[in-house]
């Protein structure tokens, strides 16, 4: 019997944690499921990441209401992926912000990504009937912008390609804390299916230069203290390099995608097999690494049909 595709069999609910990572700053985490962030300003609240559905977004709102009754006025989306953005309507935020490149990726591949992720990870899309459609920003930026929540300044920045070409980070200077989206993970596999392997380590170096006191990563526990921050930066870089190098070696010698899969497993399984969503991410990571080694700079669009074809090829 064929192995179940990706995370179709993962239906167990995850335990939620809501961790203060600075004054008025919180990380919403759930055992390797997509994280969200909360920034409480003088008179309003900014949310980082919209979750996959309004049902999941309401869990974030419940945590927010446990610490403040200030209105949610801003929702920032670090990139375009469905599991990050399709719950946005629940927040009813007047301002929804993405980078210009992230919005362009919604135009180019947003519906395909939704269809693909829905098939890959059914648990995250329970309650999908409430999703009103693709999530569109009301505001975009290129490079950098600042938002003021009263006197509290929040800097939105693009510091390099990594998880996608449109990644943004959110920095709160009065606490030296950053929300990195999926550029940084902690004890969770990086999803590299839309990634840029050559750029990703340098982007992590750019984040490291801030000498941060805390990070809310894309998945995994909140990172509080420089030791934990640097450990996560190191392990994320190791994951990216360990995935790309063996796949590239196979691709450049003319080997098959299945050969690359075997080579990456030999390198990564001993180090990362117990990371959250490792098995889920691996086929997409290998396929993207194989393509990038062959000079395909723009990740090919994942569709539900392409997912199935790739999975069949790797299981053969």
Secondary structure, DSSP 8 states (H G I E B T S, - for coil): -----TTTT-------EEEEEETTEEEEEETTEEEEEEEE-SSEEEEE---SSHHHHHHHHHHHHTT---EEEEEE-SS--HHHHTTGGGG--SEEEEEHHHHHHHHHHHHHHHHHHHHH-GGGGTTGGG--S----SEEESSEEEEEETTEEEEEE----SSSTT--EEEETTTTEEEEETTS-SSB----TT--HHHHHHHHHHHHTT--SEEEESSSS-EESHHHHHHHHHHHHHHHHHHHHHHHHHHHTT--HHHHHHHHHHHHHHHHTTSBTHHHHHHHHHHHHHHHHTT--S-----HHHHHHHHHHHH-
